[in-house]
């Protein structure tokens, strides 16, 4: 039996998050990648970014 390695850095449908704490800031992921919050919003374009932002206590996913 073989197992497939799935990269969580695959592009996915963009998801926008609202930052409830800051108007603007830079979020640094454990991988070193940065995500910029501007006007209370940040967009995640990869599964790794979405997983990181989903866990962040100040951020909420906005409806599509």
PDBQT receptor file of N, H, CA, C and O in Angstrom, charges set to zero:
ATOM      1  N   UNK A   1       0.841  -1.168   0.000  1.00  0.00    +0.000 N 
ATOM      2  CA  UNK A   1       0.000   0.000   0.000  1.00  0.00    +0.000 C 
ATOM      3  C   UNK A   1       0.892   1.238   0.000  1.00  0.00    +0.000 C 
ATOM      4  O   UNK A   1       1.864   1.306   0.752  1.00  0.00    +0.000 OA
ATOM      5  N   UNK A   2       0.564   2.211  -0.838  1.00  0.00    +0.000 N 
ATOM      6  H   UNK A   2      -0.226   2.156  -1.449  1.00  0.00    +0.000 HD
ATOM      7  CA  UNK A   2       1.340   3.446  -0.881  1.00  0.00    +0.000 C 
ATOM      8  C   UNK A   2       0.530   4.576  -0.285  1.00  0.00    +0.000 C 
ATOM      9  O   UNK A   2      -0.699   4.597  -0.355  1.00  0.00    +0.000 OA
ATOM     10  N   UNK A   3       1.246   5.509   0.298  1.00  0.00    +0.000 N 
ATOM     11  H   UNK A   3       2.244   5.492   0.355  1.00  0.00    +0.000 HD
ATOM     12  CA  UNK A   3       0.541   6.663   0.835  1.00  0.00    +0.000 C 
ATOM     13  C   UNK A   3       0.930   7.887   0.028  1.00  0.00    +0.000 C 
ATOM     14  O   UNK A   3       2.079   8.037  -0.388  1.00  0.00    +0.000 OA
ATOM     15  N   UNK A   4      -0.026   8.744  -0.183  1.00  0.00    +0.000 N 
ATOM     16  H   UNK A   4      -0.960   8.623   0.155  1.00  0.00    +0.000 HD
ATOM     17  CA  UNK A   4       0.219   9.964  -0.930  1.00  0.00    +0.000 C 
ATOM     18  C   UNK A   4       0.529  11.089   0.049  1.00  0.00    +0.000 C 
ATOM     19  O   UNK A   4      -0.089  11.198   1.108  1.00  0.00    +0.000 OA
ATOM     20  N   UNK A   5       1.481  11.910  -0.318  1.00  0.00    +0.000 N 
ATOM     21  H   UNK A   5       1.983  11.821  -1.178  1.00  0.00    +0.000 HD
ATOM     22  CA  UNK A   5       1.770  13.096   0.463  1.00  0.00    +0.000 C 
ATOM     23  C   UNK A   5       1.022  14.248  -0.183  1.00  0.00    +0.000 C 
ATOM     24  O   UNK A   5       1.205  14.540  -1.364  1.00  0.00    +0.000 OA
ATOM     25  N   UNK A   6       0.182  14.894   0.603  1.00  0.00    +0.000 N 
ATOM     26  H   UNK A   6       0.034  14.656   1.563  1.00  0.00    +0.000 HD
ATOM     27  CA  UNK A   6      -0.603  16.002   0.094  1.00  0.00    +0.000 C 
ATOM     28  C   UNK A   6      -0.011  17.292   0.640  1.00  0.00    +0.000 C 
ATOM     29  O   UNK A   6       0.133  17.456   1.852  1.00  0.00    +0.000 OA
ATOM     30  N   UNK A   7       0.323  18.184  -0.243  1.00  0.00    +0.000 N 
ATOM     31  H   UNK A   7       0.206  18.050  -1.227  1.00  0.00    +0.000 HD
ATOM     32  CA  UNK A   7       0.864  19.470   0.171  1.00  0.00    +0.000 C 
ATOM     33  C   UNK A   7      -0.273  20.384   0.600  1.00  0.00    +0.000 C 
ATOM     34  O   UNK A   7      -1.263  20.537  -0.114  1.00  0.00    +0.000 OA
ATOM     35  N   UNK A   8      -0.122  20.991   1.777  1.00  0.00    +0.000 N 
ATOM     36  H   UNK A   8       0.683  20.866   2.358  1.00  0.00    +0.000 HD
ATOM     37  CA  UNK A   8      -1.145  21.924   2.216  1.00  0.00    +0.000 C 
ATOM     38  C   UNK A   8      -0.885  23.317   1.664  1.00  0.00    +0.000 C 
ATOM     39  O   UNK A   8      -1.595  24.263   2.006  1.00  0.00    +0.000 OA
ATOM     40  N   UNK A   9       0.136  23.453   0.804  1.00  0.00    +0.000 N 
ATOM     41  H   UNK A   9       0.713  22.685   0.526  1.00  0.00    +0.000 HD
ATOM     42  CA  UNK A   9       0.450  24.732   0.199  1.00  0.00    +0.000 C 
ATOM     43  C   UNK A   9      -0.151  24.842  -1.195  1.00  0.00    +0.000 C 
ATOM     44  O   UNK A   9       0.264  25.692  -1.984  1.00  0.00    +0.000 OA
ATOM     45  N   UNK A  10      -1.122  23.995  -1.504  1.00  0.00    +0.000 N 
ATOM     46  H   UNK A  10      -1.459  23.305  -0.864  1.00  0.00    +0.000 HD
ATOM     47  CA  UNK A  10      -1.764  24.021  -2.808  1.00  0.00    +0.000 C 
ATOM     48  C   UNK A  10      -2.679  25.244  -2.893  1.00  0.00    +0.000 C 
ATOM     49  O   UNK A  10      -3.328  25.604  -1.911  1.00  0.00    +0.000 OA
ATOM     50  N   UNK A  11      -2.731  25.882  -4.067  1.00  0.00    +0.000 N 
ATOM     51  H   UNK A  11      -2.204  25.590  -4.865  1.00  0.00    +0.000 HD
ATOM     52  CA  UNK A  11      -3.675  26.986  -4.243  1.00  0.00    +0.000 C 
ATOM     53  C   UNK A  11      -5.116  26.476  -4.086  1.00  0.00    +0.000 C 
ATOM     54  O   UNK A  11      -5.451  25.380  -4.536  1.00  0.00    +0.000 OA
ATOM     55  N   UNK A  12      -5.927  27.264  -3.464  1.00  0.00    +0.000 N 
ATOM     56  H   UNK A  12      -5.655  28.154  -3.099  1.00  0.00    +0.000 HD
ATOM     57  CA  UNK A  12      -7.340  26.941  -3.271  1.00  0.00    +0.000 C 
ATOM     58  C   UNK A  12      -8.149  28.192  -3.595  1.00  0.00    +0.000 C 
ATOM     59  O   UNK A  12      -7.582  29.233  -3.924  1.00  0.00    +0.000 OA
ATOM     60  N   UNK A  13      -9.442  28.091  -3.504  1.00  0.00    +0.000 N 
ATOM     61  H   UNK A  13      -9.903  27.245  -3.237  1.00  0.00    +0.000 HD
ATOM     62  CA  UNK A  13     -10.273  29.278  -3.707  1.00  0.00    +0.000 C 
ATOM     63  C   UNK A  13      -9.922  30.302  -2.639  1.00  0.00    +0.000 C 
ATOM     64  O   UNK A  13      -9.823  29.955  -1.462  1.00  0.00    +0.000 OA
ATOM     65  N   UNK A  14      -9.735  31.552  -3.027  1.00  0.00    +0.000 N 
ATOM     66  H   UNK A  14      -9.815  31.834  -3.983  1.00  0.00    +0.000 HD
ATOM     67  CA  UNK A  14      -9.371  32.574  -2.036  1.00  0.00    +0.000 C 
ATOM     68  C   UNK A  14     -10.440  32.723  -0.959  1.00  0.00    +0.000 C 
ATOM     69  O   UNK A  14     -11.638  32.647  -1.231  1.00  0.00    +0.000 OA
ATOM     70  N   UNK A  15      -9.978  32.938   0.266  1.00  0.00    +0.000 N 
ATOM     71  H   UNK A  15      -9.004  33.000   0.487  1.00  0.00    +0.000 HD
ATOM     72  CA  UNK A  15     -10.868  33.165   1.397  1.00  0.00    +0.000 C 
ATOM     73  C   UNK A  15     -10.427  34.467   2.059  1.00  0.00    +0.000 C 
ATOM     74  O   UNK A  15      -9.238  34.691   2.285  1.00  0.00    +0.000 OA
ATOM     75  N   UNK A  16     -11.406  35.326   2.366  1.00  0.00    +0.000 N 
ATOM     76  H   UNK A  16     -12.372  35.145   2.182  1.00  0.00    +0.000 HD
ATOM     77  CA  UNK A  16     -11.113  36.594   3.018  1.00  0.00    +0.000 C 
ATOM     78  C   UNK A  16     -11.477  36.493   4.496  1.00  0.00    +0.000 C 
ATOM     79  O   UNK A  16     -12.514  35.940   4.864  1.00  0.00    +0.000 OA
ATOM     80  N   UNK A  17     -10.596  37.041   5.331  1.00  0.00    +0.000 N 
ATOM     81  H   UNK A  17      -9.754  37.490   5.031  1.00  0.00    +0.000 HD
ATOM     82  CA  UNK A  17     -10.798  37.047   6.772  1.00  0.00    +0.000 C 
ATOM     83  C   UNK A  17     -10.873  38.487   7.251  1.00  0.00    +0.000 C 
ATOM     84  O   UNK A  17     -10.254  39.378   6.670  1.00  0.00    +0.000 OA
ATOM     85  N   UNK A  18     -11.633  38.707   8.310  1.00  0.00    +0.000 N 
ATOM     86  H   UNK A  18     -12.136  37.983   8.782  1.00  0.00    +0.000 HD
ATOM     87  CA  UNK A  18     -11.714  40.017   8.945  1.00  0.00    +0.000 C 
ATOM     88  C   UNK A  18     -10.902  39.966  10.225  1.00  0.00    +0.000 C 
ATOM     89  O   UNK A  18     -11.062  39.057  11.039  1.00  0.00    +0.000 OA
ATOM     90  N   UNK A  19     -10.033  40.946  10.395  1.00  0.00    +0.000 N 
ATOM     91  H   UNK A  19      -9.904  41.685   9.733  1.00  0.00    +0.000 HD
ATOM     92  CA  UNK A  19      -9.237  41.070  11.619  1.00  0.00    +0.000 C 
ATOM     93  C   UNK A  19     -10.023  41.955  12.581  1.00  0.00    +0.000 C 
ATOM     94  O   UNK A  19     -10.214  43.143  12.323  1.00  0.00    +0.000 OA
ATOM     95  N   UNK A  20     -10.475  41.376  13.683  1.00  0.00    +0.000 N 
ATOM     96  H   UNK A  20     -10.319  40.410  13.892  1.00  0.00    +0.000 HD
ATOM     97  CA  UNK A  20     -11.289  42.102  14.651  1.00  0.00    +0.000 C 
ATOM     98  C   UNK A  20     -10.458  42.961  15.592  1.00  0.00    +0.000 C 
ATOM     99  O   UNK A  20     -11.014  43.774  16.330  1.00  0.00    +0.000 OA
ATOM    100  N   UNK A  21      -9.140  42.799  15.584  1.00  0.00    +0.000 N 
ATOM    101  H   UNK A  21      -8.688  42.138  14.985  1.00  0.00    +0.000 HD
ATOM    102  CA  UNK A  21      -8.294  43.507  16.535  1.00  0.00    +0.000 C 
ATOM    103  C   UNK A  21      -7.498  44.657  15.920  1.00  0.00    +0.000 C 
ATOM    104  O   UNK A  21      -7.249  45.658  16.593  1.00  0.00    +0.000 OA
ATOM    105  N   UNK A  22      -7.096  44.532  14.658  1.00  0.00    +0.000 N 
ATOM    106  H   UNK A  22      -7.298  43.719  14.111  1.00  0.00    +0.000 HD
ATOM    107  CA  UNK A  22      -6.211  45.525  14.053  1.00  0.00    +0.000 C 
ATOM    108  C   UNK A  22      -6.709  45.940  12.677  1.00  0.00    +0.000 C 
ATOM    109  O   UNK A  22      -7.294  45.141  11.945  1.00  0.00    +0.000 OA
ATOM    110  N   UNK A  23      -6.465  47.213  12.334  1.00  0.00    +0.000 N 
ATOM    111  H   UNK A  23      -5.990  47.862  12.929  1.00  0.00    +0.000 HD
ATOM    112  CA  UNK A  23      -6.779  47.711  10.997  1.00  0.00    +0.000 C 
ATOM    113  C   UNK A  23      -5.729  47.210  10.020  1.00  0.00    +0.000 C 
ATOM    114  O   UNK A  23      -6.056  46.779   8.914  1.00  0.00    +0.000 OA
ATOM    115  N   UNK A  24      -4.469  47.267  10.429  1.00  0.00    +0.000 N 
ATOM    116  H   UNK A  24      -4.204  47.617  11.327  1.00  0.00    +0.000 HD
ATOM    117  CA  UNK A  24      -3.394  46.754   9.582  1.00  0.00    +0.000 C 
ATOM    118  C   UNK A  24      -2.299  46.162  10.453  1.00  0.00    +0.000 C 
ATOM    119  O   UNK A  24      -2.029  46.642  11.555  1.00  0.00    +0.000 OA
ATOM    120  N   UNK A  25      -1.684  45.128   9.946  1.00  0.00    +0.000 N 
ATOM    121  H   UNK A  25      -1.904  44.739   9.052  1.00  0.00    +0.000 HD
ATOM    122  CA  UNK A  25      -0.557  44.455  10.594  1.00  0.00    +0.000 C 
ATOM    123  C   UNK A  25      -0.028  43.390   9.655  1.00  0.00    +0.000 C 
ATOM    124  O   UNK A  25      -0.638  43.096   8.627  1.00  0.00    +0.000 OA
ATOM    125  N   UNK A  26       1.099  42.818  10.007  1.00  0.00    +0.000 N 
ATOM    126  H   UNK A  26       1.595  43.056  10.842  1.00  0.00    +0.000 HD
ATOM    127  CA  UNK A  26       1.672  41.714   9.247  1.00  0.00    +0.000 C 
ATOM    128  C   UNK A  26       1.669  40.478  10.135  1.00  0.00    +0.000 C 
ATOM    129  O   UNK A  26       2.199  40.505  11.246  1.00  0.00    +0.000 OA
ATOM    130  N   UNK A  27       1.078  39.406   9.650  1.00  0.00    +0.000 N 
ATOM    131  H   UNK A  27       0.648  39.384   8.748  1.00  0.00    +0.000 HD
ATOM    132  CA  UNK A  27       1.054  38.131  10.364  1.00  0.00    +0.000 C 
ATOM    133  C   UNK A  27       2.173  37.257   9.799  1.00  0.00    +0.000 C 
ATOM    134  O   UNK A  27       2.309  37.119   8.583  1.00  0.00    +0.000 OA
ATOM    135  N   UNK A  28       2.964  36.674  10.683  1.00  0.00    +0.000 N 
ATOM    136  H   UNK A  28       2.854  36.786  11.671  1.00  0.00    +0.000 HD
ATOM    137  CA  UNK A  28       4.073  35.819  10.257  1.00  0.00    +0.000 C 
ATOM    138  C   UNK A  28       3.723  34.370  10.599  1.00  0.00    +0.000 C 
ATOM    139  O   UNK A  28       3.513  34.021  11.761  1.00  0.00    +0.000 OA
ATOM    140  N   UNK A  29       3.668  33.551   9.574  1.00  0.00    +0.000 N 
ATOM    141  H   UNK A  29       3.839  33.834   8.630  1.00  0.00    +0.000 HD
ATOM    142  CA  UNK A  29       3.348  32.141   9.756  1.00  0.00    +0.000 C 
ATOM    143  C   UNK A  29       4.591  31.393  10.226  1.00  0.00    +0.000 C 
ATOM    144  O   UNK A  29       5.704  31.887  10.045  1.00  0.00    +0.000 OA
ATOM    145  N   UNK A  30       4.427  30.199  10.832  1.00  0.00    +0.000 N 
ATOM    146  H   UNK A  30       3.523  29.798  10.979  1.00  0.00    +0.000 HD
ATOM    147  CA  UNK A  30       5.586  29.412  11.274  1.00  0.00    +0.000 C 
ATOM    148  C   UNK A  30       6.585  29.124  10.154  1.00  0.00    +0.000 C 
ATOM    149  O   UNK A  30       7.778  28.972  10.414  1.00  0.00    +0.000 OA
ATOM    150  N   UNK A  31       6.114  29.049   8.929  1.00  0.00    +0.000 N 
ATOM    151  H   UNK A  31       5.144  29.173   8.718  1.00  0.00    +0.000 HD
ATOM    152  CA  UNK A  31       6.996  28.790   7.793  1.00  0.00    +0.000 C 
ATOM    153  C   UNK A  31       7.812  30.016   7.398  1.00  0.00    +0.000 C 
ATOM    154  O   UNK A  31       8.737  29.919   6.591  1.00  0.00    +0.000 OA
ATOM    155  N   UNK A  32       7.468  31.176   7.973  1.00  0.00    +0.000 N 
ATOM    156  H   UNK A  32       6.717  31.255   8.628  1.00  0.00    +0.000 HD
ATOM    157  CA  UNK A  32       8.145  32.414   7.631  1.00  0.00    +0.000 C 
ATOM    158  C   UNK A  32       7.384  33.262   6.623  1.00  0.00    +0.000 C 
ATOM    159  O   UNK A  32       7.710  34.432   6.420  1.00  0.00    +0.000 OA
ATOM    160  N   UNK A  33       6.383  32.683   5.997  1.00  0.00    +0.000 N 
ATOM    161  H   UNK A  33       6.119  31.733   6.161  1.00  0.00    +0.000 HD
ATOM    162  CA  UNK A  33       5.544  33.425   5.050  1.00  0.00    +0.000 C 
ATOM    163  C   UNK A  33       4.804  34.519   5.818  1.00  0.00    +0.000 C 
ATOM    164  O   UNK A  33       4.428  34.324   6.975  1.00  0.00    +0.000 OA
ATOM    165  N   UNK A  34       4.595  35.669   5.175  1.00  0.00    +0.000 N 
ATOM    166  H   UNK A  34       4.900  35.827   4.236  1.00  0.00    +0.000 HD
ATOM    167  CA  UNK A  34       3.877  36.760   5.824  1.00  0.00    +0.000 C 
ATOM    168  C   UNK A  34       2.562  37.035   5.096  1.00  0.00    +0.000 C 
ATOM    169  O   UNK A  34       2.443  36.850   3.885  1.00  0.00    +0.000 OA
ATOM    170  N   UNK A  35       1.595  37.477   5.871  1.00  0.00    +0.000 N 
ATOM    171  H   UNK A  35       1.692  37.627   6.855  1.00  0.00    +0.000 HD
ATOM    172  CA  UNK A  35       0.287  37.854   5.346  1.00  0.00    +0.000 C 
ATOM    173  C   UNK A  35      -0.020  39.254   5.856  1.00  0.00    +0.000 C 
ATOM    174  O   UNK A  35       0.055  39.507   7.059  1.00  0.00    +0.000 OA
ATOM    175  N   UNK A  36      -0.364  40.162   4.954  1.00  0.00    +0.000 N 
ATOM    176  H   UNK A  36      -0.425  39.956   3.977  1.00  0.00    +0.000 HD
ATOM    177  CA  UNK A  36      -0.619  41.548   5.328  1.00  0.00    +0.000 C 
ATOM    178  C   UNK A  36      -2.110  41.781   5.546  1.00  0.00    +0.000 C 
ATOM    179  O   UNK A  36      -2.936  41.447   4.696  1.00  0.00    +0.000 OA
ATOM    180  N   UNK A  37      -2.437  42.357   6.690  1.00  0.00    +0.000 N 
ATOM    181  H   UNK A  37      -1.767  42.629   7.380  1.00  0.00    +0.000 HD
ATOM    182  CA  UNK A  37      -3.796  42.783   6.988  1.00  0.00    +0.000 C 
ATOM    183  C   UNK A  37      -3.889  44.246   6.585  1.00  0.00    +0.000 C 
ATOM    184  O   UNK A  37      -3.042  45.054   6.967  1.00  0.00    +0.000 OA
ATOM    185  N   UNK A  38      -4.904  44.586   5.823  1.00  0.00    +0.000 N 
ATOM    186  H   UNK A  38      -5.592  43.930   5.513  1.00  0.00    +0.000 HD
ATOM    187  CA  UNK A  38      -5.134  45.960   5.406  1.00  0.00    +0.000 C 
ATOM    188  C   UNK A  38      -6.631  46.235   5.460  1.00  0.00    +0.000 C 
ATOM    189  O   UNK A  38      -7.429  45.454   4.943  1.00  0.00    +0.000 OA
ATOM    190  N   UNK A  39      -7.009  47.347   6.086  1.00  0.00    +0.000 N 
ATOM    191  H   UNK A  39      -6.360  47.982   6.506  1.00  0.00    +0.000 HD
ATOM    192  CA  UNK A  39      -8.425  47.703   6.224  1.00  0.00    +0.000 C 
ATOM    193  C   UNK A  39      -9.212  46.565   6.885  1.00  0.00    +0.000 C 
ATOM    194  O   UNK A  39     -10.327  46.246   6.472  1.00  0.00    +0.000 OA
ATOM    195  N   UNK A  40      -8.623  45.968   7.900  1.00  0.00    +0.000 N 
ATOM    196  H   UNK A  40      -7.717  46.226   8.235  1.00  0.00    +0.000 HD
ATOM    197  CA  UNK A  40      -9.230  44.858   8.671  1.00  0.00    +0.000 C 
ATOM    198  C   UNK A  40      -9.355  43.564   7.871  1.00  0.00    +0.000 C 
ATOM    199  O   UNK A  40     -10.030  42.645   8.334  1.00  0.00    +0.000 OA
ATOM    200  N   UNK A  41      -8.746  43.448   6.706  1.00  0.00    +0.000 N 
ATOM    201  H   UNK A  41      -8.198  44.195   6.330  1.00  0.00    +0.000 HD
ATOM    202  CA  UNK A  41      -8.928  42.264   5.863  1.00  0.00    +0.000 C 
ATOM    203  C   UNK A  41      -7.603  41.640   5.463  1.00  0.00    +0.000 C 
ATOM    204  O   UNK A  41      -6.597  42.324   5.270  1.00  0.00    +0.000 OA
ATOM    205  N   UNK A  42      -7.634  40.320   5.345  1.00  0.00    +0.000 N 
ATOM    206  H   UNK A  42      -8.451  39.765   5.502  1.00  0.00    +0.000 HD
ATOM    207  CA  UNK A  42      -6.491  39.573   4.839  1.00  0.00    +0.000 C 
ATOM    208  C   UNK A  42      -7.043  38.427   3.999  1.00  0.00    +0.000 C 
ATOM    209  O   UNK A  42      -8.054  37.821   4.353  1.00  0.00    +0.000 OA
ATOM    210  N   UNK A  43      -6.380  38.137   2.893  1.00  0.00    +0.000 N 
ATOM    211  H   UNK A  43      -5.559  38.630   2.606  1.00  0.00    +0.000 HD
ATOM    212  CA  UNK A  43      -6.841  37.093   1.978  1.00  0.00    +0.000 C 
ATOM    213  C   UNK A  43      -5.881  35.907   2.011  1.00  0.00    +0.000 C 
ATOM    214  O   UNK A  43      -4.663  36.075   1.968  1.00  0.00    +0.000 OA
ATOM    215  N   UNK A  44      -6.444  34.726   2.087  1.00  0.00    +0.000 N 
ATOM    216  H   UNK A  44      -7.435  34.590   2.122  1.00  0.00    +0.000 HD
ATOM    217  CA  UNK A  44      -5.656  33.486   2.056  1.00  0.00    +0.000 C 
ATOM    218  C   UNK A  44      -5.864  32.815   0.712  1.00  0.00    +0.000 C 
ATOM    219  O   UNK A  44      -6.992  32.546   0.298  1.00  0.00    +0.000 OA
ATOM    220  N   UNK A  45      -4.741  32.547   0.033  1.00  0.00    +0.000 N 
ATOM    221  H   UNK A  45      -3.825  32.766   0.369  1.00  0.00    +0.000 HD
ATOM    222  CA  UNK A  45      -4.798  31.945  -1.301  1.00  0.00    +0.000 C 
ATOM    223  C   UNK A  45      -4.359  30.489  -1.316  1.00  0.00    +0.000 C 
ATOM    224  O   UNK A  45      -4.510  29.811  -2.332  1.00  0.00    +0.000 OA
ATOM    225  N   UNK A  46      -3.819  29.998  -0.204  1.00  0.00    +0.000 N 
ATOM    226  H   UNK A  46      -3.696  30.549   0.621  1.00  0.00    +0.000 HD
ATOM    227  CA  UNK A  46      -3.319  28.622  -0.110  1.00  0.00    +0.000 C 
ATOM    228  C   UNK A  46      -3.911  27.945   1.119  1.00  0.00    +0.000 C 
ATOM    229  O   UNK A  46      -4.293  28.607   2.084  1.00  0.00    +0.000 OA
ATOM    230  N   UNK A  47      -3.981  26.632   1.070  1.00  0.00    +0.000 N 
ATOM    231  H   UNK A  47      -3.672  26.094   0.286  1.00  0.00    +0.000 HD
ATOM    232  CA  UNK A  47      -4.539  25.861   2.187  1.00  0.00    +0.000 C 
ATOM    233  C   UNK A  47      -3.753  26.090   3.469  1.00  0.00    +0.000 C 
ATOM    234  O   UNK A  47      -4.342  26.154   4.548  1.00  0.00    +0.000 OA
ATOM    235  N   UNK A  48      -2.429  26.215   3.371  1.00  0.00    +0.000 N 
ATOM    236  H   UNK A  48      -1.950  26.163   2.494  1.00  0.00    +0.000 HD
ATOM    237  CA  UNK A  48      -1.592  26.461   4.555  1.00  0.00    +0.000 C 
ATOM    238  C   UNK A  48      -1.957  27.791   5.204  1.00  0.00    +0.000 C 
ATOM    239  O   UNK A  48      -2.031  27.887   6.429  1.00  0.00    +0.000 OA
ATOM    240  N   UNK A  49      -2.183  28.811   4.392  1.00  0.00    +0.000 N 
ATOM    241  H   UNK A  49      -2.122  28.733   3.397  1.00  0.00    +0.000 HD
ATOM    242  CA  UNK A  49      -2.574  30.125   4.919  1.00  0.00    +0.000 C 
ATOM    243  C   UNK A  49      -3.943  30.045   5.578  1.00  0.00    +0.000 C 
ATOM    244  O   UNK A  49      -4.146  30.599   6.658  1.00  0.00    +0.000 OA
ATOM    245  N   UNK A  50      -4.877  29.363   4.939  1.00  0.00    +0.000 N 
ATOM    246  H   UNK A  50      -4.712  28.913   4.061  1.00  0.00    +0.000 HD
ATOM    247  CA  UNK A  50      -6.219  29.234   5.508  1.00  0.00    +0.000 C 
ATOM    248  C   UNK A  50      -6.192  28.501   6.839  1.00  0.00    +0.000 C 
ATOM    249  O   UNK A  50      -6.885  28.899   7.776  1.00  0.00    +0.000 OA
ATOM    250  N   UNK A  51      -5.409  27.443   6.938  1.00  0.00    +0.000 N 
ATOM    251  H   UNK A  51      -4.846  27.119   6.177  1.00  0.00    +0.000 HD
ATOM    252  CA  UNK A  51      -5.312  26.699   8.196  1.00  0.00    +0.000 C 
ATOM    253  C   UNK A  51      -4.744  27.593   9.292  1.00  0.00    +0.000 C 
ATOM    254  O   UNK A  51      -5.216  27.552  10.429  1.00  0.00    +0.000 OA
ATOM    255  N   UNK A  52      -3.741  28.398   8.965  1.00  0.00    +0.000 N 
ATOM    256  H   UNK A  52      -3.358  28.431   8.042  1.00  0.00    +0.000 HD
ATOM    257  CA  UNK A  52      -3.139  29.315   9.929  1.00  0.00    +0.000 C 
ATOM    258  C   UNK A  52      -4.150  30.364  10.381  1.00  0.00    +0.000 C 
ATOM    259  O   UNK A  52      -4.293  30.615  11.578  1.00  0.00    +0.000 OA
ATOM    260  N   UNK A  53      -4.845  30.971   9.435  1.00  0.00    +0.000 N 
ATOM    261  H   UNK A  53      -4.729  30.767   8.463  1.00  0.00    +0.000 HD
ATOM    262  CA  UNK A  53      -5.799  32.029   9.773  1.00  0.00    +0.000 C 
ATOM    263  C   UNK A  53      -7.035  31.488  10.485  1.00  0.00    +0.000 C 
ATOM    264  O   UNK A  53      -7.603  32.172  11.336  1.00  0.00    +0.000 OA
ATOM    265  N   UNK A  54      -7.455  30.279  10.152  1.00  0.00    +0.000 N 
ATOM    266  H   UNK A  54      -6.993  29.723   9.461  1.00  0.00    +0.000 HD
ATOM    267  CA  UNK A  54      -8.600  29.665  10.846  1.00  0.00    +0.000 C 
ATOM    268  C   UNK A  54      -8.333  29.509  12.336  1.00  0.00    +0.000 C 
ATOM    269  O   UNK A  54      -9.260  29.594  13.141  1.00  0.00    +0.000 OA
ATOM    270  N   UNK A  55      -7.084  29.283  12.713  1.00  0.00    +0.000 N 
ATOM    271  H   UNK A  55      -6.330  29.214  12.059  1.00  0.00    +0.000 HD
ATOM    272  CA  UNK A  55      -6.726  29.065  14.120  1.00  0.00    +0.000 C 
ATOM    273  C   UNK A  55      -6.489  30.370  14.881  1.00  0.00    +0.000 C 
ATOM    274  O   UNK A  55      -6.425  30.364  16.111  1.00  0.00    +0.000 OA
ATOM    275  N   UNK A  56      -6.359  31.482  14.165  1.00  0.00    +0.000 N 
ATOM    276  H   UNK A  56      -6.412  31.486  13.166  1.00  0.00    +0.000 HD
ATOM    277  CA  UNK A  56      -6.018  32.749  14.809  1.00  0.00    +0.000 C 
ATOM    278  C   UNK A  56      -7.234  33.306  15.551  1.00  0.00    +0.000 C 
ATOM    279  O   UNK A  56      -8.306  33.424  14.959  1.00  0.00    +0.000 OA
ATOM    280  N   UNK A  57      -7.091  33.653  16.837  1.00  0.00    +0.000 N 
ATOM    281  H   UNK A  57      -6.220  33.557  17.318  1.00  0.00    +0.000 HD
ATOM    282  CA  UNK A  57      -8.242  34.089  17.626  1.00  0.00    +0.000 C 
ATOM    283  C   UNK A  57      -8.818  35.446  17.229  1.00  0.00    +0.000 C 
ATOM    284  O   UNK A  57      -9.976  35.721  17.543  1.00  0.00    +0.000 OA
ATOM    285  N   UNK A  58      -8.060  36.298  16.554  1.00  0.00    +0.000 N 
ATOM    286  H   UNK A  58      -7.119  36.075  16.299  1.00  0.00    +0.000 HD
ATOM    287  CA  UNK A  58      -8.537  37.628  16.179  1.00  0.00    +0.000 C 
ATOM    288  C   UNK A  58      -9.204  37.668  14.813  1.00  0.00    +0.000 C 
ATOM    289  O   UNK A  58      -9.740  38.702  14.414  1.00  0.00    +0.000 OA
ATOM    290  N   UNK A  59      -9.174  36.563  14.100  1.00  0.00    +0.000 N 
ATOM    291  H   UNK A  59      -8.738  35.724  14.424  1.00  0.00    +0.000 HD
ATOM    292  CA  UNK A  59      -9.656  36.568  12.723  1.00  0.00    +0.000 C 
ATOM    293  C   UNK A  59     -10.926  35.747  12.567  1.00  0.00    +0.000 C 
ATOM    294  O   UNK A  59     -11.108  34.715  13.212  1.00  0.00    +0.000 OA
ATOM    295  N   UNK A  60     -11.798  36.237  11.692  1.00  0.00    +0.000 N 
ATOM    296  H   UNK A  60     -11.650  37.076  11.169  1.00  0.00    +0.000 HD
ATOM    297  CA  UNK A  60     -13.014  35.490  11.364  1.00  0.00    +0.000 C 
ATOM    298  C   UNK A  60     -13.136  35.400   9.853  1.00  0.00    +0.000 C 
ATOM    299  O   UNK A  60     -12.884  36.363   9.130  1.00  0.00    +0.000 OA
ATOM    300  N   UNK A  61     -13.528  34.224   9.399  1.00  0.00    +0.000 N 
ATOM    301  H   UNK A  61     -13.733  33.442   9.987  1.00  0.00    +0.000 HD
ATOM    302  CA  UNK A  61     -13.725  33.970   7.977  1.00  0.00    +0.000 C 
ATOM    303  C   UNK A  61     -14.981  34.706   7.539  1.00  0.00    +0.000 C 
ATOM    304  O   UNK A  61     -16.016  34.619   8.198  1.00  0.00    +0.000 OA
ATOM    305  N   UNK A  62     -14.895  35.427   6.432  1.00  0.00    +0.000 N 
ATOM    306  H   UNK A  62     -14.054  35.498   5.896  1.00  0.00    +0.000 HD
ATOM    307  CA  UNK A  62     -16.067  36.120   5.911  1.00  0.00    +0.000 C 
ATOM    308  C   UNK A  62     -16.793  35.217   4.914  1.00  0.00    +0.000 C 
ATOM    309  O   UNK A  62     -16.162  34.430   4.208  1.00  0.00    +0.000 OA
ATOM    310  N   UNK A  63     -18.107  35.334   4.863  1.00  0.00    +0.000 N 
ATOM    311  H   UNK A  63     -18.619  35.973   5.436  1.00  0.00    +0.000 HD
ATOM    312  CA  UNK A  63     -18.858  34.510   3.907  1.00  0.00    +0.000 C 
ATOM    313  C   UNK A  63     -18.459  34.862   2.476  1.00  0.00    +0.000 C 
ATOM    314  O   UNK A  63     -18.121  36.003   2.165  1.00  0.00    +0.000 OA
ATOM    315  N   UNK A  64     -18.510  33.863   1.635  1.00  0.00    +0.000 N 
ATOM    316  H   UNK A  64     -18.785  32.935   1.889  1.00  0.00    +0.000 HD
ATOM    317  CA  UNK A  64     -18.112  34.061   0.232  1.00  0.00    +0.000 C 
ATOM    318  C   UNK A  64     -19.182  34.781  -0.531  1.00  0.00    +0.000 C 
ATOM    319  O   UNK A  64     -19.024  35.036  -1.725  1.00  0.00    +0.000 OA
TER     320      UNK A  64
